[in-house]
Each structure stands twice: as structure tokens, then as C-alpha cells.
Amino acid sequence: MSIPDPEFRALYDAHFNFVWCSLRRLGVREADVLDLAQKVFLTAHFKLPEFEGRSLLTTWLFGICQRVASDYRRSARFRREVTTDAAEMDLYGGASDELALSAESRQRAQAAEAILNKLPEPQRLVFVLFELEEKSGQEIADLLGISVGTVRSRLRLARETFSREVKRLALAQDTSRKEAV
């Protein structure tokens, strides 16, 4: 057993929540986030001596998150997953009010995630960073190595697509409710 490097432990403690949230918002299922966060920090541990400090540490970690999440999404078509999470299985087994509310909340989150997954990756990254991470246009430009104009353009396109998909989903739900009545 090796003794943990105090510098790396400080990096891990200070940035774990950032990495976790970044992975979730980049399309990683909650059940897989911990494994991929470990992958991000393992990569960071090996690459830390190469970090030159030309960017913020969070920018560097986000880049690693971005690559790990991209690999994860690309490999998704090869995974066949079976639910083993007890909380997820409870949704199928019980019908209490609390579970119904939890299921409704989960459905909304899944719908939002599905809409985000429809966005092209460059637009999704800008949308997530601006709308969810509350980064400025300049911060996003620096983080992704693109111009502020490109950030604005991608954000506009992402917002249009997101809005269109929300309206489409709402219309489909209204139609299905009318047909059920």
C-alpha cells in the first residue's frame, strides 16, 4: 500500500465536486459517475507533473472530464445495462406518493438529459458550461480554446435546439394525455 501524495490529495478534495458535476452534465449516468471520476483523477495524477499552470486547474480538469465523458458516450452503444441500483428498482416495485414524486422528478431529469444528448457535443459543452455551471462567455472561450463569438454562436444554437425539443416534448405529452382521456 502506498502513501497518498498530499498535493494530489488536496487537489482531489478541492475538486471532487467539480469533477462529479462536470461529468453528470456532460452526459454520464449517475450510476457511472464515481467510476469515471476515478478515471479523471487517475489521469490527473499521472499527468500532474506535466501541468504547466498556463490555465486554471479547473480548466485542465474539465478538459480531462470532457475527454472521459466523450469516450463514455461513444462506448454507450456497446453497453447493455441491467438495473441493479436499489433506488431505481424501488421505482418499479412500489407506488407510494414519495416514490411517485421521486419518479416524476427523475423523469424530468431524464427528459432534460435526453434533450442535452441530442445537442451536438460542441453546443452541449457551451450550453452546460453557461447555463448550468454559470461560466462567463470568456471563461468558456478560454476553457475550450475558442473565440467568444464562437461561444455565443454555439450557445444560441443550443438554446434554440433545447427550446424546440422542450416544446416538442410538451406537445407530445399533451397529445398523449388527450388520447388517454
C-alpha positions, 0 to 999 in steps of 0.5 A: 500500500502506498502513501497518498501524495498530499498535493494530489490529495488536496487537489482531489478534495478541492475538486471532487465536486467539480469533477462529479458535476462536470461529468453528470452534465456532460452526459454520464449516468449517475450510476457511472459517475464515481467510476469515471471520476476515478478515471479523471483523477487517475489521469490527473495524477499521472499527468500532474507533473506535466501541468504547466499552470498556463490555465486554471486547474479547473480548466485542465480538469474539465478538459480531462472530464470532457475527454472521459465523458466523450469516450463514455458516450461513444462506448454507450452503444456497446453497453447493455445495462441491467438495473441493479441500483436499489433506488431505481428498482424501488421505482418499479416495485412500489407506488407510494406518493414519495416514490411517485414524486421521486419518479416524476422528478427523475423523469424530468431529469431524464427528459432534460438529459435526453434533450442535452444528448441530442445537442451536438457535443460542441453546443452541449459543452457551451450550453452546460458550461453557461447555463448550468455551471454559470461560466462567463462567455470568456471563461468558456472561450478560454476553457475550450480554446475558442473565440467568444463569438464562437461561444455565443454562436454555439450557445444560441444554437443550443438554446434554440435546439433545447427550446424546440425539443422542450416544446416538442416534448410538451406537445407530445405529452399533451397529445398523449394525455388527450388520447388517454382521456 
